[in-house]
Amino acid sequence: MTVLSLFDGMSCGQQALLKNNIKPTYFASEIDSYAMNVTRYNFPETIFIGDVRKINIKELPKIDLLIGGSPCQNFSFAGKQKGMVTKENITIESLEHYLELKNKDFEFEGQSYLFWEFVRIYKLLKKRNPQLKFLLENVKMKNEFKSVIDSVLMVDGVLLNSSDFSAQNRERYYWTNIVDLKNVYIEKLDINIRDIVSYGYDDNVKIGHCQLRDTSKKKSICYHIANATDISGNESIKRVYHISKKCPTLTTMQGGHREPKIYLRGNLYRKLNMLEMERIQTVEDDYTKFGMKEDKTIIHISNNQRKKMIGNGWTVDVIAFIFRFLNF
Ligand SMILES: C[S@@+](CC[C@H](N)C(=O)[O-])C[C@H]1O[C@@H](n2cnc3c(N)ncnc32)[C@H](O)[C@@H]1O
């Protein structure tokens, strides 16, 4: 089986295939060297093909499965919500329109326009292999944006929550022809933060203390903290999560106050450590700890880079669930 993974990140796609005992020939398009180093360390056979915009499918063999989670900032409710536009605010209407703008060297706003690269490659591969399977993932977005993707890929994106598979609330859309996600049975797992905590993992995890006010009505929030700062006095803390609950969505913007904090006891809390973040995304323990450069040197990956790629990545078990329906 041959797979082409666009926006491969730290290759959660490859991890999900492996969980199904599938060891394909795997082509990865990615431009972030840290993510590629982590992938190379864990999956040395990966064939890296660089920038998605420069992929020439004539240089690839027949592809059986195309996967990708295109950059989402311009779709995300947390971002600018500009959608897929040029710097001049021209909305991309279709693949032909995108190719025309690309040919005329228009610059695009943010990175969400790269969805059209997924479409470009999908259409070319599909022509060559009508049996092509695909999976696209993206954030929860306005219907206006989602309906464009639905109609171009001719399948409705289905919202799945990682909470059914892991200790994290993370709602994402999935478009696929591997399985009918609208009608598939998902056995909901009851996994909470307490099931993934790891005490004693040395990451210099900051412990803080603060005044706690219980507002546990909300799904995953246990304590809402009024006017509190952490022990260093320079960070404003808003929420602390009880270990009997699910963690909120890990994002790429993990710095400072956005990092999920878990309640310890009394008025103490701490941030999640790297192992816990990996487990929250159902990534193997220490998967992101080391990288391998092109010249085969093994390197340590910094916590900041690890957090970024984990927040950017897929919940591996959601993808592994979808791949269970692949029959090659
Ligand atoms: C939302 S993340 C996807 C993460 C991935 N699904 C994983 O399993 O880790 C988007 C990725 O697209 C990559 N990217 C951005 N521009 C790209 C380009 N022009 N070509 C290839 N990859 C690109 C980013 O570096 C980032 O890792």
The ligand as an ORCA input file, in Angstrom:
! r2SCAN-3c Opt
* xyz 0 1
  C      -2.364     21.234     11.290
  S      -0.722     20.700     11.028
  C      -0.948     19.011     10.612
  C      -0.284     18.063     11.579
  C      -0.374     16.594     11.211
  N      -1.707     16.173     10.886
  C       0.234     15.664     12.260
  O      -0.136     14.513     12.272
  O       1.086     16.069     13.042
  C      -0.336     21.460      9.496
  C       1.071     21.158      9.012
  O       1.223     21.684      7.686
  C       2.574     22.031      7.532
  N       2.717     22.922      6.361
  C       2.506     24.254      6.283
  N       2.775     24.701      5.049
  C       3.140     23.615      4.308
  C       3.537     23.439      2.950
  N       3.592     24.481      2.123
  N       3.849     22.194      2.535
  C       3.793     21.141      3.380
  N       3.423     21.257      4.693
  C       3.106     22.465      5.141
  C       2.915     22.699      8.860
  O       4.314     22.744      9.068
  C       2.177     21.802      9.851
  O       3.008     20.796     10.368
*
